[in-house]
Amino acid sequence: MAKTTDITTFFLETRTHTKEICNPLEIEDYVVQPIVDVSPPKWHLGHTTWFFEEFILKNHIKDYTVFDPDYSFVFNSYYESMGKRVVRADRGNLSRPSVNKIYEYREFVTSQMEALLNNQPSKEILQLTEIGIHHEKQHQELLLTDIKFILGNNPLLPIYETSFKEHPIEGQEQQWISIAEGVYEIGHSDNSFCYDNELGRHKVYLHPYSISNKLVTNKEYLEFINDDGYNKFQFWHSEGWDWINSNPINAPMYWHQIDGKWHHYTLGGIKELQLDLPVTHISYFEAFAFAQWKGCRLPTEFEWEIAATNFNWGTRWEWTESAYLPYPNYKKAAGALGEYNGKFMVNQKVLRGSSVATSVNHARISYRNFFQTKLRWQYTGVRLAQ
C-alpha cells in the first residue's frame, strides 16, 4: 500500500485525466449512446464519481450528505446489492442531470475525498481509494473507446483530436519464440495493486509451443479478407459464422472502402489504411478465424503470460483461447465489491496485455481483461501461436 500522500496525488491525477479525455468533446457528444455496450461520456463522469461517494464517503464521513439522492439510481452500473439503477440501454436518454451538473458533482466528491485523504485515513479507506482509482482508470479506457465509437458512427466521421498515438508500428521482423514444456507459475506475484481475479497464484503445465513476437498487421489481415475468409465457413465457429452473416460483418470495425481503397476511422478522422499497423477492433470470432486460416491458433492466457517478457506488448488487447474462469481458491470479496469480477465468469474470453487507450500505471502482465466473443469496439488484436 502506497503512502497517503502518494495515494492523494494518484487520486487527483486520475480525476484530472478523466476530464482531459473529455476536453475535445462538444457538449452534444456527452449524451450519445449508439449501442447498449457504449455508455455516454457524461455517464462515465458520473459513475466514476458515484463509486467514491458510495463506497467511501457515505461510509466513512459522519453525517455525510450526498450531492444528490437520485444519483445513486442514475450512476449505479451493475451492483445489484446497491439498489435500483437505470437500465444500461437507457443511459443515452439521460438529458438530465446536465453535463455541467455532473461536473459540479465531480468537483464536490473530489474535494470531499481530498479532505478525507488529508485527515489521517484508515488503511481501509486507503485500500478502497486505490480500488476506486483503478476503477476510474478502467473507465478512462472505456470512455476513450466509447467516444471513438460515438464519433466513428457519426455520418461526418469527425476528428476527436490529432495528437493521440493510436496506431504505433511494430518495426521488428516477425519471429517465433519457442517456449519449452514444463510447469510454470501463473498469477499476480507481488504486493502491488491487482484485481481479485489475478490472485490465486498457481502452477500450470504447458506443452512446448511457439508464439509470435509481433502482432498481426493490417496487411496480413487484408490477405485473409482478399482470400474470401469471411465467406469460408470452415474457418469459423458456428456461432461466429451465424454472427457475421446476421449482421453482416466483412471487415474489422471502422474499416471503409472509399473509391476502391480501404480506409479506417481513427481518432484523427478517416484515413487511408496503413498496411504495417497492427490490426485492431476485431472480435474473438474474427481472431479465431484468422488464426485458423493462417494454420495457427490463439495462445491460451497462460501461454501468453509466460511468454510476455519475450516480446513487446501494450498496444492492443490480445484475444486468447482461454475462457474467463476463476483461478484456484478464488473468493469473491464481501459485499458489493464482490460483484466487481466474479459474477462475469461465464461466456467470456480472456484478453491479455493492454492497449494504447489503457491509462498510465494500469497495465501489468497478470491483468485479466475479459469480453464477450462478438465485441470489438476496444483496441483488440491478434498474436498467433502454434
C-alpha positions as CSV (number, residue, x, y, z in Angstrom):
1,M,0.0,0.0,0.0
2,A,1.4,3.4,-1.0
3,K,1.8,6.3,1.4
4,T,-1.2,8.6,2.0
5,T,0.5,11.5,0.1
6,D,1.2,9.2,-2.8
7,I,-2.4,8.0,-2.9
8,T,-3.7,11.5,-2.7
9,T,-1.6,12.6,-5.7
10,F,-2.5,9.5,-7.6
11,F,-6.2,10.1,-6.9
12,L,-6.1,13.8,-8.1
13,E,-4.0,12.9,-11.2
14,T,-6.6,10.3,-12.1
15,R,-9.6,12.6,-11.6
16,T,-7.9,15.3,-13.7
17,H,-7.0,12.9,-16.5
18,T,-10.7,11.8,-16.9
19,K,-11.6,15.4,-17.5
20,E,-8.7,15.8,-20.0
21,I,-10.1,12.9,-22.1
22,C,-13.4,14.9,-22.4
23,N,-11.8,18.2,-23.3
24,P,-12.1,17.8,-27.1
25,L,-15.8,17.0,-26.9
26,E,-18.7,19.2,-27.9
27,I,-21.5,19.3,-25.3
28,E,-23.7,17.3,-27.6
29,D,-21.2,14.4,-27.6
30,Y,-21.6,13.8,-23.9
31,V,-25.1,12.3,-24.2
32,V,-25.0,9.9,-27.2
33,Q,-25.3,6.2,-26.8
34,P,-25.3,4.4,-30.2
35,I,-25.5,0.8,-28.8
36,V,-26.0,-0.8,-25.4
37,D,-22.3,-1.6,-24.9
38,V,-21.3,2.0,-25.3
39,S,-22.1,4.5,-22.5
40,P,-22.4,8.2,-22.9
41,P,-19.3,10.2,-21.7
42,K,-21.4,12.0,-19.1
43,W,-22.4,8.7,-17.6
44,H,-18.8,7.7,-17.2
45,L,-18.1,11.0,-15.5
46,G,-20.9,10.4,-13.1
47,H,-20.4,6.7,-12.4
48,T,-16.7,7.0,-11.5
49,T,-17.7,9.8,-9.1
50,W,-20.5,7.8,-7.6
51,F,-18.1,4.9,-6.9
52,F,-16.1,7.1,-4.5
53,E,-19.2,8.6,-2.9
54,E,-21.0,5.3,-2.5
55,F,-18.1,3.1,-1.3
56,I,-16.1,5.6,0.7
57,L,-17.6,8.9,1.6
58,K,-21.0,7.6,2.7
59,N,-19.4,5.1,5.0
60,H,-16.5,7.0,6.4
61,I,-17.7,10.6,6.9
62,K,-20.1,11.1,9.8
63,D,-23.4,12.7,8.8
64,Y,-22.2,12.8,5.1
65,T,-24.8,14.4,2.8
66,V,-24.9,13.0,-0.7
67,F,-24.7,15.5,-3.6
68,D,-28.0,14.4,-5.0
69,P,-30.0,11.4,-3.7
70,D,-31.1,10.5,-7.3
71,Y,-27.5,9.9,-8.5
72,S,-27.3,6.5,-6.8
73,F,-30.1,5.4,-9.2
74,V,-28.6,7.2,-12.2
75,F,-25.0,6.2,-11.9
76,N,-25.0,2.7,-10.4
77,S,-23.8,0.3,-13.1
78,Y,-24.4,-3.3,-12.3
79,Y,-24.2,-3.5,-8.5
80,E,-27.4,-5.4,-7.5
81,S,-26.6,-5.0,-3.8
82,M,-26.5,-1.2,-4.2
83,G,-30.2,-0.9,-5.2
84,K,-32.1,0.0,-8.3
85,R,-30.4,1.6,-11.3
86,V,-31.1,3.0,-14.8
87,V,-31.3,0.2,-17.4
88,R,-28.0,0.2,-19.3
89,A,-29.6,0.7,-22.6
90,D,-31.3,3.9,-21.3
91,R,-28.2,5.8,-20.3
92,G,-28.4,7.8,-23.5
93,N,-31.8,9.1,-22.5
94,L,-30.4,10.9,-19.5
95,S,-30.6,14.5,-20.8
96,R,-30.7,15.4,-17.1
97,P,-28.7,15.8,-15.0
98,S,-26.9,18.2,-17.3
99,V,-23.2,17.9,-18.1
100,N,-22.4,21.0,-16.1
101,K,-24.2,19.5,-13.1
102,I,-22.2,16.3,-13.3
103,Y,-19.0,18.3,-13.4
104,E,-20.2,20.0,-10.2
105,Y,-20.8,16.6,-8.7
106,R,-17.3,15.5,-9.7
107,E,-15.7,18.6,-8.1
108,F,-17.8,18.1,-4.9
109,V,-16.8,14.5,-4.5
110,T,-13.2,15.1,-5.4
111,S,-12.9,17.8,-2.8
112,Q,-14.6,15.6,-0.1
113,M,-12.2,12.8,-1.0
114,E,-9.1,15.0,-0.9
115,A,-10.1,16.3,2.6
116,L,-10.7,12.7,3.8
117,L,-7.3,11.6,2.5
118,N,-5.6,14.5,4.1
119,N,-7.0,13.6,7.6
120,Q,-5.1,10.5,8.6
121,P,-7.2,8.0,6.7
122,S,-7.5,4.4,7.9
123,K,-6.0,1.5,6.0
124,E,-9.4,0.5,4.8
125,I,-10.0,4.0,3.3
126,L,-6.7,3.9,1.5
127,Q,-7.4,0.4,0.1
128,L,-10.8,1.4,-1.1
129,T,-9.4,4.6,-2.6
130,E,-6.8,2.6,-4.5
131,I,-9.6,0.3,-5.9
132,G,-11.6,3.4,-6.8
133,I,-8.6,4.9,-8.7
134,H,-8.1,1.8,-10.8
135,H,-11.8,1.5,-11.3
136,E,-11.7,5.1,-12.8
137,K,-8.7,4.1,-14.9
138,Q,-10.7,1.3,-16.4
139,H,-13.4,3.7,-17.2
140,Q,-10.9,6.1,-18.8
141,E,-10.1,3.5,-21.4
142,L,-13.8,2.7,-21.9
143,L,-14.5,6.5,-22.1
144,L,-12.0,6.9,-24.9
145,T,-13.1,3.9,-26.8
146,D,-16.8,4.8,-26.3
147,I,-16.0,8.3,-27.7
148,K,-14.4,6.7,-30.7
149,F,-17.5,4.6,-31.3
150,I,-19.8,7.6,-30.9
151,L,-17.8,9.8,-33.3
152,G,-17.0,6.8,-35.6
153,N,-20.7,6.2,-36.1
154,N,-21.4,9.9,-36.8
155,P,-22.0,10.2,-40.6
156,L,-19.5,13.0,-40.7
157,L,-16.7,10.9,-39.1
158,P,-15.5,13.9,-37.1
159,I,-12.0,14.3,-35.6
160,Y,-11.7,13.8,-31.9
161,E,-8.1,15.1,-31.7
162,T,-4.9,14.5,-33.7
163,S,-2.1,14.0,-31.2
164,F,-3.1,10.7,-29.7
165,K,-0.8,7.9,-30.8
166,E,-3.4,5.3,-31.7
167,H,-1.6,3.1,-34.2
168,P,2.1,2.5,-33.3
169,I,4.1,0.4,-35.8
170,E,6.0,-2.7,-34.7
171,G,9.2,-2.4,-36.7
172,Q,10.7,-5.8,-35.8
173,E,10.8,-8.8,-38.1
174,Q,8.3,-11.4,-37.4
175,Q,9.8,-14.3,-35.5
176,W,8.6,-17.3,-33.5
177,I,9.5,-17.5,-29.8
178,S,9.9,-21.1,-28.5
179,I,8.8,-21.9,-25.0
180,A,9.8,-25.3,-23.5
181,E,7.3,-27.6,-21.9
182,G,7.2,-27.5,-18.2
183,V,5.4,-26.5,-15.0
184,Y,5.0,-22.7,-14.7
185,E,3.5,-20.3,-12.1
186,I,0.7,-18.1,-13.1
187,G,-0.9,-15.1,-11.4
188,H,-0.1,-11.9,-9.6
189,S,3.1,-12.3,-7.6
190,D,3.9,-9.2,-5.5
191,N,2.3,-6.6,-3.2
192,S,1.4,-4.1,-5.9
193,F,-2.2,-3.5,-6.8
194,C,-4.1,-6.1,-8.7
195,Y,-7.7,-7.3,-9.1
196,D,-9.1,-10.3,-7.3
197,N,-9.3,-12.3,-10.5
198,E,-5.5,-12.2,-10.8
199,L,-5.0,-13.8,-7.3
200,G,-4.5,-17.4,-6.5
201,R,-1.0,-17.8,-8.0
202,H,-0.8,-21.4,-9.1
203,K,1.1,-23.9,-11.3
204,V,0.1,-24.9,-14.8
205,Y,1.6,-27.4,-17.1
206,L,2.3,-26.2,-20.6
207,H,3.2,-28.3,-23.6
208,P,6.0,-26.9,-25.8
209,Y,4.7,-24.1,-28.0
210,S,5.8,-21.1,-30.1
211,I,4.4,-17.6,-30.1
212,S,4.9,-14.7,-32.4
213,N,7.0,-11.8,-31.3
214,K,4.7,-9.5,-33.4
215,L,1.0,-8.7,-33.7
216,V,-0.9,-9.5,-36.8
217,T,-0.8,-6.5,-39.2
218,N,-3.4,-4.9,-41.4
219,K,-1.6,-6.3,-44.4
220,E,-1.9,-9.9,-43.1
221,Y,-5.5,-9.4,-42.2
222,L,-6.3,-7.9,-45.6
223,E,-4.9,-11.1,-47.2
224,F,-7.4,-13.0,-45.2
225,I,-10.2,-10.7,-46.5
226,N,-9.0,-10.9,-50.1
227,D,-8.9,-14.7,-49.8
228,D,-12.6,-14.6,-49.1
229,G,-12.0,-15.6,-45.5
230,Y,-15.3,-14.0,-44.3
231,N,-17.2,-16.3,-46.7
232,K,-15.4,-19.6,-45.9
233,F,-17.3,-21.3,-43.1
234,Q,-14.6,-23.8,-42.4
235,F,-12.5,-21.2,-40.5
236,W,-15.3,-20.1,-38.2
237,H,-17.0,-21.3,-35.1
238,S,-20.7,-22.0,-35.7
239,E,-21.7,-19.1,-33.5
240,G,-19.2,-16.8,-35.2
241,W,-20.4,-17.9,-38.7
242,D,-24.0,-17.0,-37.7
243,W,-22.8,-13.7,-36.3
244,I,-21.0,-12.4,-39.4
245,N,-23.9,-13.5,-41.6
246,S,-26.6,-12.0,-39.4
247,N,-25.1,-8.5,-39.1
248,P,-23.3,-8.7,-41.8
249,I,-19.6,-8.4,-40.9
250,N,-16.9,-8.5,-43.6
251,A,-14.0,-6.4,-42.2
252,P,-12.7,-5.0,-38.9
253,M,-14.8,-2.3,-37.2
254,Y,-14.1,1.2,-38.6
255,W,-12.8,-0.1,-42.0
256,H,-14.4,1.6,-45.0
257,Q,-13.9,1.1,-48.7
258,I,-13.7,4.5,-50.4
259,D,-13.1,4.8,-54.2
260,G,-11.8,1.2,-54.2
261,K,-9.3,1.7,-51.4
262,W,-9.5,0.6,-47.8
263,H,-9.7,3.4,-45.2
264,H,-10.2,3.3,-41.4
265,Y,-11.7,5.7,-39.0
266,T,-9.3,6.9,-36.4
267,L,-9.5,9.5,-33.5
268,G,-7.8,11.8,-36.0
269,G,-10.5,11.2,-38.6
270,I,-10.8,9.0,-41.6
271,K,-7.5,7.9,-43.1
272,E,-6.3,5.5,-45.8
273,L,-5.4,2.1,-44.2
274,Q,-1.7,1.8,-43.4
275,L,-0.7,-1.8,-44.0
276,D,2.1,-2.2,-41.5
277,L,-0.1,-1.2,-38.5
278,P,-1.3,-3.9,-36.1
279,V,-4.9,-4.8,-36.9
280,T,-7.4,-3.8,-34.3
281,H,-11.1,-3.7,-33.5
282,I,-11.8,-7.3,-34.2
283,S,-13.8,-9.8,-32.3
284,Y,-12.7,-13.1,-30.8
285,F,-14.6,-14.8,-33.7
286,E,-12.5,-12.9,-36.2
287,A,-9.3,-13.5,-34.4
288,F,-10.0,-17.3,-34.2
289,A,-11.0,-17.4,-37.9
290,F,-7.9,-15.6,-39.0
291,A,-5.7,-17.9,-36.9
292,Q,-7.4,-20.9,-38.5
293,W,-6.9,-19.5,-42.0
294,K,-3.2,-18.9,-41.2
295,G,-2.7,-22.5,-40.0
296,C,-2.1,-21.3,-36.4
297,R,-4.1,-20.7,-33.3
298,L,-4.5,-18.2,-30.5
299,P,-2.4,-18.6,-27.3
300,T,-4.0,-19.5,-24.0
301,E,-3.8,-16.8,-21.4
302,F,-1.2,-19.0,-19.6
303,E,0.9,-19.3,-22.6
304,W,0.7,-15.6,-23.2
305,E,1.7,-14.7,-19.6
306,I,4.7,-17.0,-19.6
307,A,6.0,-15.7,-22.9
308,A,5.2,-12.0,-22.4
309,T,8.6,-11.0,-21.2
310,N,10.0,-12.1,-24.5
311,F,8.0,-9.6,-26.7
312,N,6.7,-6.0,-26.6
313,W,3.0,-5.8,-25.6
314,G,0.7,-3.0,-24.7
315,T,-0.8,-1.5,-27.9
316,R,-3.6,-4.0,-28.4
317,W,-5.7,-6.1,-26.0
318,E,-4.8,-9.6,-27.3
319,W,-7.5,-12.3,-27.6
320,T,-6.6,-15.6,-26.0
321,E,-8.1,-19.1,-26.3
322,S,-8.9,-19.1,-22.6
323,A,-12.4,-18.9,-21.1
324,Y,-12.7,-16.4,-18.3
325,L,-12.8,-18.6,-15.2
326,P,-11.7,-18.3,-11.6
327,Y,-8.2,-19.2,-10.5
328,P,-7.9,-22.0,-7.8
329,N,-9.2,-20.9,-4.4
330,Y,-10.7,-17.7,-5.9
331,K,-13.0,-16.0,-3.4
332,K,-15.2,-13.0,-4.1
333,A,-14.8,-10.0,-1.8
334,A,-17.5,-9.5,0.7
335,G,-20.3,-7.0,0.0
336,A,-20.9,-5.1,-3.2
337,L,-17.3,-5.1,-4.3
338,G,-17.6,-8.8,-4.7
339,E,-19.7,-8.1,-7.8
340,Y,-16.7,-6.5,-9.5
341,N,-15.3,-9.6,-11.3
342,G,-16.6,-12.9,-10.1
343,K,-20.2,-12.7,-11.5
344,F,-18.9,-12.2,-15.0
345,M,-17.0,-15.5,-15.1
346,V,-19.2,-17.1,-17.8
347,N,-19.5,-16.9,-21.6
348,Q,-16.4,-14.6,-21.9
349,K,-12.9,-14.8,-23.3
350,V,-9.8,-13.5,-21.6
351,L,-7.7,-10.8,-23.3
352,R,-4.2,-10.1,-22.1
353,G,-1.8,-7.2,-22.3
354,S,-3.2,-3.6,-22.5
355,S,-3.9,-1.1,-25.3
356,V,-3.0,2.4,-26.5
357,A,-6.1,3.5,-24.6
358,T,-5.1,1.9,-21.2
359,S,-4.2,4.6,-18.7
360,V,-0.8,5.1,-17.2
361,N,0.1,2.8,-14.2
362,H,-2.7,0.4,-15.0
363,A,-1.1,-2.3,-17.1
364,R,0.7,-5.5,-15.9
365,I,1.4,-9.0,-17.2
366,S,-1.1,-10.7,-14.9
367,Y,-4.0,-8.4,-15.8
368,R,-7.0,-10.4,-17.0
369,N,-9.4,-8.4,-19.2
370,F,-12.5,-10.2,-20.5
371,F,-15.2,-9.5,-23.1
372,Q,-17.9,-11.4,-24.9
373,T,-16.8,-13.1,-28.2
374,K,-18.6,-10.7,-30.6
375,L,-17.4,-7.4,-29.1
376,R,-14.8,-5.3,-30.9
377,W,-15.1,-1.6,-30.0
378,Q,-12.0,-2.0,-27.8
379,Y,-8.5,-1.9,-29.2
380,T,-8.3,-5.7,-29.7
381,G,-5.7,-7.5,-31.8
382,V,-4.2,-10.9,-32.6
383,R,-0.9,-12.6,-31.6
384,L,-0.5,-16.1,-33.1
385,A,0.7,-19.2,-31.5
386,Q,1.5,-22.7,-32.8
